[in-house]
Amino acid sequence: MTIHNPRPRENRRRTCATMDEHRRLVQIDPEYRRRRREIELDTRDFIARYATEGLRTGVVRIPVVVHVVWNTAAQNVSDAQIASQVAVLNADFRRTNADAGSVPASFAGVAADSRIEFALAVRDPNCNPTSGITRTNTATTGFTFATRNNVKSTATGGANPWPSDRYLNLWVANFTDGL
């Protein structure tokens, strides 16, 4: 998932390249398609077997690492801004957001608290203490739609992901064409 660096207030808009990246991988990577199909089938099977039993009563917490890739000081978003966005994400997933009552009628029957929360990681992949935020100063002045995946590798001016089976990786960077 890639989160884009906020622009000046008058030009801000919410953008996320997750679905663009998903569609790209579906088109070019047979292994990705196979794994996604497997996850979907496993999920459907789990729901079919356990949906009426309500087995999961607790909250699942997902450790998050935010990779801030910046070229200018203005692009180096603050810890407070990151914490604020994690709080917004949690409010959305727990259905405690201010506009939770504004669900369109077609989704009202399925809108619910997912019992999923996100928290900045407290341990890095080597089990060292962390804030859950990495900061990479880059010579790259901005990433474009065509170079968006460069943000996910130190070799191309970005920051390498942490193991995706243990962390949700998010990148914050300057995208010059607005994706």
N, C-alpha and C positions, 0 to 999 in steps of 0.2 A: 504494500500500500504506500502511496506517495502523497504526502500533504504538501501543498505549495505555500511558500512564504507569503504572508499577507502583504498586500500592496497598500499604497496610500488609501486612506478611508474612502475617498470618492471612487476608487477603482477596484475595491474589494469585491470578490465573489468567491463562493465556495467551489472548490474544484478538487477532484480526486481522480487519479488515473487508474484506479484499481480495475474497473470494468474494461477500460481500453486495453490494459495489459492482459487481462483474462481473454478478451476476444482475440488479441494478437497471438497469444500462446495456443489457443484452440486451433487457430488456422495453421500454425507452423510446427507444432510439437505433438506428435502422436502419443508420446509417453505422458505428456500433460493431459491430453484428452482421456487417456485410459485411467489415469489416477483420479481425475475429476469424476468420471463415470463410476468408478469404484466407490468413491466417497458418497456420491449421490445414492447409489444402490444400498450401501451400508446404512446410510441415514434412513432411507425409506424402510428398510428391514427393521431397524431399531424402533422406529415409530410404530410400525405395524405390530411388533411384539409387545411393546411396553407403554404405549400411549395412554391406555386406560389405567395403568397401575400407578402413575405418578411417582416413579422411583426416585427421581432427582428432586430432593427437597431443599438442598442447599444452594449456595451461590458459587458459580465457577469463576475463579479469578484468573485472568490471563495476564502474564507478565509482558510488558511492553518496553521496547527500546526505541527511542526517538533519535534518529541520526540527523543532526542539524549540519547541513553542508552549506557553508557561507563563503562569500567572496568579500563583501563589505560589512562593516559593523552593523549596519541597518538590517542585514539579512540574518544576523546571528540572534535569532529570537530568544527571548528570556525564558528562564525556568518557569516563571509565573505564567507566561503565555501558554507554555506546553501543559502545565498543570491544569490551566483553565480549559484547554481543549480536551484533555482526558476526562475532566469532570463533565463536559458537554456530552462526550461519547457515552459515559456511564449513565447519564440522565436519559439519553435516547434509548439505550439498551434495557434500562430498568423501568422505562416508561414513567419516569418522574419529571420529564421535561415539561416546561411551561405550556407547550402546545399539545400535550398528550390528548387533550379533549377534542382536538381539531382533526381527528383521523377521518379520512373520507369514508362515507358509508360502506363502500365496497370492501374496506379493510377492517371495519369496526369489529366484526366477529372474530378476527384473528389477532388483533392488537393485544399484546400482553407484555408483562414483565418477563424478559428472557432469562432472568436470573444469571446473567453474565455480567461480570465487571472487569474492567481493565485497570491495571496498576503499573506504574513505572517499576521496572525490574529493580530489585535490591541486590542481586548477585549477577555478575557477568558470567560468560560461559566457562571461565576458570574458577568460579565460585568466589571471586573477589567482590568486596562491597562496591556498589555502583549507585549512581543517581538514576540510572535508566536513560540517561541522555549522553550521546556522544556528540562531540563537536569537531568538525573537520573544516579547516580553512583551505579553500581551494583556489587555484588560479583561474578556474572556469568562471567566467562572469555570469553565465546563465545557461540553463539547459533548455532545449526546445522539445517539441513533440518528437522529432526524429531522434534526439539524443537523450530522451528521458531516462532510459535505463542506465546511462552512464553514471547517474547519481548513486547507483547501487554497487559501485566498485571503486576501490581506491586507485586502481590502475587507469581509470578513466575520469578521475577528478572527483569522485564521490566517496562513499563510505561503504565498506563491506557489511553485509548483513550478519547478524548473529544467527545461530542455528534456528531455522524456522519451525522445527518440531518442538522448540522450547520457548520461543519468544514470538510475539507479534512485532515485526519490524516496520517502523514508519520512517519516512524520510521527509525532511523539510528543506526546501531549496528554492532558489530563484529560477522560475520558469519564465523565459522571455517572450514566449508566444501564447501564454495563457492556457495552453492545452485546450 
